[in-house]
């Protein structure tokens, strides 16, 4: 799945499912419907790779989906 990462002037990093538009000091998704189109990422993530100057950058996101099974101990 293609995603775009963009860092705002203040350092906030966001992931978008479509290329975001550069505004004065931040990026904005052009999707205005109910679908989620932007997610904030943890502070410091890809600090040296994604900057305001080189944003947005296109990435390929690979997800692993697996079932979590509860571990039940006897006697609990």
Secondary structure, DSSP 8 states (H G I E B T S, - for coil): -EEEEEE-TTS-EEEESS--EE-SSSEE-S--SSS--EEE--TTTTTTT--TTT--EEEE-------------TT-
